[in-house]
Amino acid sequence: MSNQTHFHPKGKLPSQFTIDAQNKARKLLPFSDTQDFEEAKRGFIAAPPYRKIMNDKGGVAWNMDNWDFLLQGQDYDSIHPSLQRQAILNMNYGLYEVTPGIYQVRGFDLANISFIKGQTGWIIIDPLTVKETARAALKFVNEVLGERPVVAVIISHSHGDHFGGIRGVVDEEALAAGKIEIIAPDGFMHAAISENLFAGNAMTRRKSYTYADIVPCHPCGHVDMAIGKAVASGEPGILPPTLSITQPIQELTIDGVRMVFQNTPGTEAPAEMNTWFPDFKTFWAAENMVGSLHNVLTLRGAQVRDTAIWAKYINEAIYRFADHAEVMFASHNWPRWGKERILEVMRDQRDMYAHLNNQVLHYANMGVTINQIHNVYEPPRSLQQKWYTRGYHGSYEHNSRAVMQRYLGYWDLNPATLIPLSPEDSAPLYVEMMGGAEKIIARGRELFDQGKYLLAVEILDKLVHAEPHNQEAKDLLADTYEQFAYQQESLALRNSFLSGAKELRDGIVPVHTAKAGSPDFVRGTSTEMFLDYLGVQMDSRKAEGMAFKINLVTPDNGERFIVELSNATLTTIAGYQAQDADLTITIDRRDLEDLMIGAATFQDKVAAGKARLEGNPQVLAQLASTMVKFDPWFEVLPGTRAQASEEPKPELFEDDAPVELRP
């Protein structure tokens, strides 16, 4: 990494220990296998003359030039060599032919957007994260391949980088006239909204670490996201499907294109589906098979995924479709061609998830715990030599812990860990017993200088929690995080350590990303989900001693609810009305949406004659008094809170919560 500088004045370039680790990886891994590079460039048609896409507010939604340093032909010791290889492969940009009649635009967002030529128009698969990048992709396809109307949009699953840009490709008048079908797996809307609503604020903050939102693009910083470069910034939206795929295997013909959908719930997303296109002899793998080990537990936060089910659905796809497939493509990375290659990739990915499931449980039954498994589990040597099963997006370390969590929970069977002290409570004792800050820093420097980074982290973390304003300790911990990050093949691990290092050095510096508090998301939130979310937003400590019942009636859609506060807990039940309600609210659902998004108050609606309150309106004031606004930039590491943090946002969906919207 000669002649390189760091993006941060306190940043350090790779140590000799890190350089040695990277050189070792270069010798051990099969870099002579270049088939991925051949597949990634195959079918290239054209790239647009621009590499930057602006959002509708005048900012930058997307800029491929951010990662141009990867195209300079230099091996960076600040990037694991296998990860650098993946990051270079994801630099593809432009329009590609997958097979005659099927095309992809890559490098416009985290995901790919795909176009199938029907008899009269385009069938689009997965319209990216924000409308600006999706709109640019459709415009470019029409310019190069000839303009055609959009007749259908297929949404493969419930993560935002696969549906958020739908407003950029769907004409609202054509949709209202029934000229466009929106096809999604069963349960799509509930999965897409709920995953980003109830814990959305926490997920957004966690995403700022795992996606390195706060770290600049640089050889010592953000380099890739394994399944694409990054998440675009702009306006995400969501539209409900006009047709849901409800059967395990369901056939459909749209605009002359035959499709066979394979529902795969509980795999990479709660609602997800693969698709077989028999006339094209092409299999769409959604995000169930990409050019990487995926997350079993995505570190930004989500329910643990089921590796056993994941492997079984891939197995079903092998025996149902693979014998006939000539092409396999997916929502990320690049396609595979030829029956032999497709079978190889599908079989290896099946075995990757099945082995994780089976071998972790094997160790669990031998007494290995969740706090040991990541240091014990390793994939078979044969899979370690396959690039598409390497841990770029997920890691074998955190995925093995996730399997253990799914089956056995967080407890490692040691009674001492059942009710652990909080770090800030236990750390002072550790610091005292280790002889104080000076001794810990001195020993931490020794360990750092010996390249024993995890051991250094172990003691420095205790000191930082005990003395949050000890900047010398925070800087040394940041240096240690950074070296460990450079050596990681997994982006989730690299980004988390680099993000931690930056906040230890700079404190919390909020950044702006795509924002999901749009009318689309509010309309997509069921009334019951909204009322349930109020129970999350309520600080129960403020509700002590309060008790009331509220009836809610929305005449335009015929819904009825009881909202009850008792024992400092808010609960909701649909389909009932309480005879002894303290207050009954009657308001159309379409007017309630104005309240949900913060565009109006109950008083506004009552004054306009669009809401009626019967009973004691003071219970609304009581309920409002218990609500809090979540701070999207809460402190993660001690002593990093900004002196003057941004005003927390009051939206139902905080900041960019649905943008993992969710990969």
Secondary structure, 3 states (H helix, E strand, C coil): CCCCCCCCCCCCCCCHHHHHHHHHHHHHCCCCCCHHHHHHHCCEEECCCCCEEECCCCCEEEEHHHHHHHHCCCCCCCCCHHHHHHHHHCCCCEEEEEECCEEEEECCCCCCEEEEECCCCEEEECCCCCHHHHHHHHHHHHHHHCCCCEEEEECCECCHHHCCCHHHCCCHHHHHCCCCEEEEECCHHHHHHHHHHCCHHHHHHHHHHHCCCCCCECCCCECCCCCCCCCCCCCCCCCCCCEEECCCEEEEEECCEEEEEEECCCCCCCCEEEEEECCCCEEECCCCCCCCCCCCCCCCCCCCCCHHHHHHHHHHHHHHHHHHCCEEECCCCCCEECHHHHHHHHHHHHHHHHHHHHHHHHHHCCCCCCCCHHHCCCCCHHHHCCHHHCCCCCCHHHHHHHHHHHHHCCCCCCHHHCCCCCHHHHHHHHHHHCCCHHHHHHHHHHHHHCCCHHHHHHHHHHHHHHCCCCHHHHHHHHHHHHHHHHCCCCHHHHHHHHHHHHHHHHCCCCCCCCCCCCHHHHHHCCHHHHHHHHHHHECHHHHCCCCEEEEEEECCCCEEEEEEEECCEEEEEECCCCCCCCEEEEECHHHHHHHHHCCCCHHHHHHCCCEEEEECCHHHHHHHHCECCCCCCCCCCCCCCCCCCCCCCCCCCCCCCCCCCCC
